[in-house]
Amino acid sequence: MKQILEKSEIIYAEDLKNKFGKIKDQIHTVKEQMSNLQQETEDLVSHLEDLRIQEQNFMKILNEKYGPGKLNPLTLNYEKY
């Protein structure tokens, strides 16, 4: 046998249902944001690795041109060993 809820119980149950729905939507949104951040992190790491390779190639060129040394990143002066 079905029991008919009182108006206050119906209102309370609907409020709970709405809150559950909102939390479920928020969880979905956060998971989507996390996925996007993971992809962005992977892209940035890949870009960083590319830049390191470019830096190594640049240093090879400088070493061939000026001899063994290092580039001071603050002054941009090439300092021989």
C-alpha positions as CSV (number, residue, x, y, z in Angstrom):
1,M,0.0,0.0,0.0
2,K,1.3,3.4,-0.9
3,Q,1.6,6.1,1.7
4,I,1.0,9.6,0.6
5,L,3.5,12.0,2.1
6,E,2.6,15.2,3.8
7,K,3.3,18.4,1.9
8,S,6.3,19.3,4.2
9,E,7.8,15.8,3.6
10,I,7.4,16.2,-0.2
11,I,9.0,19.6,-0.1
12,Y,11.9,18.2,2.0
13,A,12.3,15.1,-0.3
14,E,12.3,17.4,-3.4
15,D,14.9,19.6,-1.8
16,L,17.2,16.6,-1.1
17,K,16.7,15.4,-4.7
18,N,17.7,18.8,-6.1
19,K,20.7,19.0,-3.8
20,F,21.9,15.5,-4.9
21,G,21.4,16.5,-8.5
22,K,23.5,19.7,-8.1
23,I,26.3,17.8,-6.4
24,K,26.3,15.2,-9.1
25,D,26.5,18.0,-11.7
26,Q,29.4,19.6,-9.8
27,I,31.2,16.3,-9.6
28,H,30.9,15.9,-13.3
29,T,32.1,19.5,-13.9
30,V,35.1,19.0,-11.6
31,K,36.0,15.7,-13.3
32,E,35.9,17.4,-16.7
33,Q,38.1,20.2,-15.4
34,M,40.5,17.7,-14.0
35,S,40.7,16.0,-17.4
36,N,41.3,19.3,-19.1
37,L,44.0,20.2,-16.6
38,Q,45.7,16.8,-17.1
39,Q,45.7,17.4,-20.9
40,E,47.1,20.9,-20.4
41,T,49.8,19.6,-18.1
42,E,50.8,17.0,-20.7
43,D,50.9,19.7,-23.4
44,L,53.1,22.0,-21.2
45,V,55.5,19.2,-20.3
46,S,55.8,18.3,-24.0
47,H,56.5,22.0,-24.8
48,L,59.1,22.2,-22.1
49,E,60.8,19.1,-23.4
50,D,60.9,20.7,-26.9
51,L,62.4,23.9,-25.4
52,R,65.1,21.9,-23.7
53,I,66.0,20.3,-27.0
54,Q,66.1,23.7,-28.6
55,E,68.3,25.0,-25.8
56,Q,70.7,22.0,-26.2
57,N,70.9,22.6,-30.0
58,F,71.6,26.3,-29.4
59,M,74.3,25.5,-27.0
60,K,76.0,23.1,-29.5
61,I,76.0,26.0,-32.0
62,L,77.5,28.4,-29.5
63,N,80.1,25.8,-28.5
64,E,81.1,25.2,-32.1
65,K,81.3,29.0,-32.8
66,Y,82.9,30.2,-29.6
67,G,84.4,27.1,-28.1
68,P,83.4,25.3,-24.9
69,G,81.5,27.5,-22.5
70,K,78.1,28.4,-21.1
71,L,75.5,31.1,-21.7
72,N,74.7,33.3,-18.7
73,P,70.9,33.5,-18.8
74,L,70.8,36.8,-16.8
75,T,73.3,38.7,-18.9
76,L,73.1,36.7,-22.1
77,N,76.9,36.7,-22.2
78,Y,78.7,33.6,-23.4
79,E,81.4,32.6,-20.9
80,K,84.2,30.3,-22.0
81,Y,85.4,27.7,-19.6
